[in-house]
Amino acid sequence: MDSFHPSMAGVVHEAPGSTVRLRPVTEDDLAMLRRFAVEPGLVGLDWAGFQDAAAPARRFAEDGYLGEKVGGLIVQVEPPDVPVGFLSYLQRESGGRAPYWEIGIVLLPEWRGRGLGWRAQALLCDYLFSHTPTQRIQAGTHPENVAEQRSLEKAGFQLEGILRSCEFRAGAWRDGWLYSRLRDDPSPL
C-alpha cells in the first residue's frame, strides 16, 4: 500500500517497486541543474534558450534553494538512489492579499513516463499545504503536453482554463493551460 510520511532526509512516497523522495538541493545536484540551463531540449517544451550555467551555484550559495518565497527540491528515486529531476515553487499573490504557490517540474528524459512526476508534484503539494497557510497551488502546462496534463490531474489538480498567448516560445506566442489544487481537494497519496 502507498504511504506518505515526512522524513529527516526528505518527504517520501513509497509504492511497490520504487520510492520517490523530495529533498533539499546539495552541491552534488548542481551539475544536473547546470545541464537544465545549457542543454537544448533537456527540459522539453520549456526550453527558453541558453541560460546562465553559473546561476545554480549562485542560488545554492544564497539559500540552498530554500527561500521563503521561492525554492526548489530535488526529485530522487530509490532504488537506485539517484536524483532524477527538480521541482520549483514560487509564491505569488492574487489581489495583493491571497498568497498562492506556483509549481513546476522537470525530470531527466530517461525518467519520464514512469509515474514519478505526478507523485513528486502531489508530494510537493502535500508538503506546501502542511507547512504554509496557502489555500491554492497552481501549475501551468502546454496544450500539446498531454503527459503533463495527465500527471497534474493524477496529482489532484483540476484544469481551470486556457491562458491565451501567455508564453513566447519557439518564435511564436503560445497558449497555456492553467491547473490548480486547493487545500480542501483530496490528496491522491
C-alpha positions in Angstrom: 0.0 0.0 0.0 1.2 3.5 -0.8 2.2 5.8 2.1 3.1 9.4 2.7 5.4 10.4 5.5 7.9 13.1 6.3 11.5 12.0 6.9 14.7 13.7 8.1 16.1 13.1 4.7 13.1 14.4 2.8 9.4 13.9 2.0 8.7 10.4 0.8 6.1 8.5 -1.2 6.6 4.7 -1.2 4.9 2.5 -3.7 5.6 -1.1 -4.9 9.0 -1.1 -6.7 10.1 2.5 -6.0 10.2 5.4 -3.6 10.0 9.0 -4.6 11.8 11.3 -2.3 11.8 15.1 -2.3 14.9 16.5 -0.6 16.9 19.8 -0.5 19.4 20.5 -3.2 23.0 19.5 -2.4 26.3 20.6 -4.1 26.3 17.3 -6.0 23.0 18.2 -7.7 24.4 21.4 -9.2 25.7 19.5 -12.2 22.2 18.4 -13.1 20.8 21.9 -12.6 23.6 23.3 -14.9 22.5 20.7 -17.5 19.0 22.1 -17.4 20.4 25.6 -18.1 22.6 24.7 -21.1 21.4 21.6 -22.9 18.9 22.3 -25.6 15.7 20.3 -25.3 16.6 18.7 -22.0 13.7 20.5 -20.3 11.3 19.6 -23.1 8.9 22.3 -24.3 10.1 24.7 -21.6 13.4 25.3 -23.4 13.8 29.1 -23.5 17.3 29.2 -24.9 20.7 29.0 -23.1 20.7 30.2 -19.5 23.5 31.2 -17.2 25.2 27.9 -16.2 26.7 29.5 -13.1 23.2 30.6 -11.8 22.5 27.3 -10.0 25.7 27.6 -7.9 25.0 31.2 -7.0 21.4 30.4 -6.0 22.7 27.4 -3.9 25.2 29.7 -2.1 22.4 32.2 -1.4 19.9 29.9 0.3 20.3 26.3 -0.8 17.2 26.8 -2.9 15.1 27.0 0.3 13.9 30.6 0.1 10.8 31.8 1.9 9.0 32.7 -1.3 10.9 30.8 -4.0 12.6 27.5 -3.8 13.2 24.1 -5.2 13.6 20.5 -4.2 15.3 17.5 -5.9 13.3 14.6 -7.0 15.1 11.4 -6.1 14.1 7.8 -6.9 15.0 4.8 -4.7 16.2 2.4 -5.8 18.7 3.3 -7.4 19.1 6.3 -5.1 19.6 8.9 -7.8 18.4 12.4 -8.5 16.1 12.4 -11.5 14.6 15.9 -11.6 13.8 19.2 -9.9 10.6 20.8 -8.5 10.3 24.5 -8.2 7.9 26.6 -6.1 7.2 30.3 -6.3 4.9 32.3 -4.0 2.7 34.8 -5.8 -0.2 37.0 -4.7 -3.7 37.3 -6.1 -5.2 40.7 -5.5 -2.3 41.6 -3.2 -3.8 39.6 -0.3 -4.0 36.0 -1.2 -0.7 34.3 -1.5 -0.5 31.1 -3.5 2.2 28.8 -4.8 3.0 28.2 -8.5 5.0 24.9 -9.0 6.9 23.4 -11.9 8.8 20.2 -12.5 11.5 18.9 -14.9 12.6 15.3 -15.0 15.5 14.0 -16.9 14.2 12.4 -20.1 15.2 8.9 -19.2 12.9 9.1 -16.1 9.8 10.4 -17.8 6.8 8.3 -18.4 7.3 6.2 -15.2 4.7 7.7 -12.9 7.3 9.7 -11.0 6.2 13.2 -11.9 2.6 13.0 -10.6 3.9 11.5 -7.3 6.5 14.2 -6.9 4.0 17.0 -7.6 1.5 15.5 -5.2 4.2 15.2 -2.5 5.2 18.9 -3.0 1.5 20.0 -2.7 1.1 18.0 0.5 4.4 19.5 1.8 3.3 23.1 1.0 -0.2 22.6 2.4 1.4 21.2 5.6 4.0 23.9 6.1 2.3 27.1 4.7 -1.2 28.6 5.2 -1.8 28.8 1.4 -5.2 27.8 0.0 -4.1 27.4 -3.6 -1.3 25.8 -5.6 -1.3 26.2 -9.4 0.7 24.8 -12.3 0.7 25.6 -16.0 1.5 23.4 -19.0 1.4 23.5 -22.7 -1.7 22.3 -24.7 0.4 19.8 -26.5 2.0 18.3 -23.3 -0.6 15.6 -22.7 1.7 13.7 -20.4 2.0 16.6 -18.0 -1.8 17.2 -18.2 -2.4 13.6 -17.1 0.3 14.0 -14.4 -1.3 17.1 -12.9 -4.7 15.5 -12.9 -3.3 12.4 -11.2 -1.6 14.7 -8.6 -5.0 16.1 -7.7 -5.1 19.2 -9.9 -8.1 20.4 -11.9 -8.0 22.3 -15.2 -9.1 25.9 -14.7 -8.8 27.2 -18.2 -6.7 28.4 -21.1 -4.4 31.4 -20.9 -4.2 32.8 -24.4 -0.9 33.9 -25.8 0.8 33.8 -22.4 4.2 32.5 -23.4 6.7 33.3 -26.2 8.3 30.0 -27.2 10.0 28.8 -30.4 9.4 32.0 -32.2 5.7 32.4 -31.5 3.2 33.4 -28.8 1.6 30.3 -27.4 -1.4 29.4 -25.2 -1.0 27.7 -21.8 -3.3 25.6 -19.7 -3.7 26.5 -16.0 -4.4 23.9 -13.4 -4.9 24.3 -9.6 -5.2 22.2 -6.5 -6.9 23.7 -3.4 -6.2 22.8 0.2 -9.6 21.1 0.5 -9.1 18.9 -2.6 -8.2 15.4 -1.6 -4.6 14.3 -1.9 -4.1 11.3 -4.2 -1.3 9.9 -1.9 
